[in-house]
Amino acid sequence: MKSLVWPLDTLPKIYTAGRYPLDDKHFGTTWCSVTHALHLYDYSGQIRIGEQTYPLKRGDLTLTPASTNTQYHLDAPGHHLCIHFYPIEH
């Protein structure tokens, strides 16, 4: 999996933030953002980040580097809080 290195003296530039619904089943949708993504989940199921699949439960937090594929298989529809922020420009 890709790593995310962030200088502690650099504030992120936020692209979007909010509470969003999700009802994905069977890893049917592939998400791949040009932004880094911090998610707090209010549902359970599984998440696939890149080639690895992980269990997902309410209260879990993920930080996904930009340009990384993610997919979900949820036990039931739900919502998540997220903040998407731009990579650092070099």
N, C-alpha and C positions, 0 to 999 in steps of 0.2 A: 504494500500500500504506500502511496505517496505520503511524505511528511509535510508538515506545515511549520515553517520557521517564521517567527514574527518578532521584530525588534521591539523591546519593551518600551522604548521612547517614541513609538509611532502609533498614533491613533488610527483606528480603522475608518474608512469612508463607507458609510452604510448605503447599500443599494435599496434594500427593502426590509421591513420588519413588521411583524403582526402575528395574528392568530388565524390559522388556515385549516380548512377541512381536508381530509384525505380518506379515500375509500378503496385504495388499490388492492387488488387481489392477484395472486398467482404471478407476482413479479411482472405484470403485464405492461407497465409503463417504465421506461428508462428516463431518469432525470439526469441531466448533465449541465451544470451551470458554469458560467464564466466567473462566478463569484465563489468565495468560501462560504460555507453554510453552517450555522450553529442552530441546532434543533433541540427542543425539549418536547417530549412526546406525552400525549394523553391517550394512548392506545397501546395495544399489544399486538404482537405478530413476529415478523422477521424482517430484517433489513439486509440487503445485499449492497456492500460498498466495494466497488471494483469487482474482484473475483471471490471475495470472502462474504459468507452469510453469517449473521449474528442474530440471536434472540433479541426481541425488543419488548419492553414492558413499560407501563405507565411510569413516568418520572425519569426515564433514561434520557441521556444527553449525548448527542453526537456532534462532532466537528469534522466536516468533510471539506478537503481541499478543493479548490477550483478545478474544473475539467475532470472530475472523477464521476463515473457512472454510479448512480444509486437506484435501487429498485425496492419495492415493498410488497409484502404479503401480510395483510392485516387480518386479525381475527374478526374484527367488526369495524365499521367506519368510526372515525374520531377526528380530533383536532390536534394541532401542534403549534407551539410558539416557535418562531424562527427569526433569525437575523442573518441576512445575506450581506456580505461586505466584500469590497473589491480587493484583489491582490495588490501588493505593494508595487508601485511602478519603480523600476530601476533605471 
